[in-house]
Amino acid sequence: MTTELFARGLAEASDTDVVEVGRGVLPRAGRILRDALFAGDRPALVVADERTWAVAGEAVYAGLVAAGVPVVEPLVFPGHPVLYAALENSERIRERLRATGALGVAVGAGTLNDLVKLASGDLGRPYGVVGTAASMDGYSGFGAPMSVDGVKTTMPCPAPRVVVFDLDVAAAAPAYLVASGYGDLSAKIPAGADWILADAAGFDPIDPLAWELVQSGVSEALSRPAALAEGDADAYAGLVSGLVLSGLAMQVYRGTRPASGAEHYFSHLWELDHLGADADPPLSHGHKVAIGTLAMAAFYERFLARDLGALDVEAAVGRWPEWDEVEADIRVRLTGALADHAVNETRMKYVAADGLEDRLQRLVAAWPELRPRIVAQLVPARTMQGMLRAAGAPAVPEDIGLTADAVRATFPRAMYYRSRYTVLDVAREAGWFDDLVAEVFAPGGLWT
């Protein structure tokens, strides 16, 4: 099934032509890269840090040489402090690529992949990546996330032409990295529910292939958290495939909707607050996403405890605020460039009273069929919490240096952060938002 999904995803993906995932793949990486990426006498620039060079970079470099690919001196960043996805690092790679005429080969995880991706995109050149840790779903995704002027922005650039991933290398990576990848993949559960709602409300129609690439194997990929934590290489097949398929789905859809919903906006906001940036190692994206995922799983449970089909639409419309009131609330909760960003994003999904009535009537009418689909999509919050804990991922706010109150305060900020329509928006439009958030944090809840 996974092989077939990869084939179908690659057939429709905009940038990636080849994906090789399996045990013992690393010794063949040079030949795979040669056949998929290099033609003629175009040289290769291997980019790694000291840690990824030791576990895979040196082998990739030697494999390229053995395969007859010209190589230039590799660019190896220090292993400590942990490399940061900063524009100046991407610019350094870009200038080495420009000066040597080479194509980049990233050897590492999220940051190294993003830096080489952006540098290569700036020059209009394809590149390849050899993954070293199942830490996130961006290996095969387009765009490179960077923080610019206080807002996390995905810089446009193509996905890699070739992705190589040795499961034995992934299994030997530090435990916190697989915990990060597990957290990122768990987000596909509430993200899928958000997409179901957005489709029903008339936003973002579900793309069948993109949906299948992400959702068809996610439950299986998440089913062995303890084995992943123990470094069982065979258990990594589902996790790595799920992460790479998620990136291919984003290429097919030409957007991140298939892979992320409101849970990711918790992480983005905490990243902009520099949460865990000074830790060693720094707190990862996936660790923060794990807590965002649990927050949304708990919110969905409270949302589904109510009957949207019985909503008094007229009363909800009567309570609906004018835009000026919404903007004022955004600027109370957010400041500076981030507030301006949130105002622009929220304005795109805001509708006046007559538009809201049409939207809510549509959801109310669909609810008898919609609710069972959402229930089937979700995992109970406490079950998800146990799975995350077994994988070594964060399971309570304190695991990432937060309090329950801090997570509670993030809910409205996450709702405003993006124009993407999620269950947070449905709850606000129904007039339930504040009450549901309060219920999530009531005594006896997930984190009390």
Secondary structure, 3 states (H helix, E strand, C coil): CHHHHHHHHHHHCCCCCEEEEECCCHHHHHHHHHHHHCCCCCCEEEEEEHHHHHHHHHHHHHHHHHCCCCECCCEEECCCCCCCCCHHHHHHHHHHHHHHCCEEEEEECHHHHHHHHHHHHHHCCCCEEEECCCCCCCCCCCCEEEEECCEEEEECCCCCCEEEEEHHHHHCCCHHHHHHHHHHHHCHHHHHHHHHHHHHCCCCCCCHHHHHHHHCCHHHHCCCHHHHHCCCHHHHHHHHHHHHHHHHHHHHHCCCHHHCCHHHHHHHHHHHCCCCCCCCCCCCHHHHHHHHHHHHHHHHHHHHCCCHHHCCHHHHHHHCCCHHHHHHHHHHHCCHHHHHHHHHHHHHHCCCHHHHHHHHHHHHHHHHHHHHHHHHHCCCHHHHHHHHHHCCCCCCHHHHCCCHHHHHHHHHHHHHHCCCCCHHHHHHHHCCHHHHHHHHCCCCCCCC
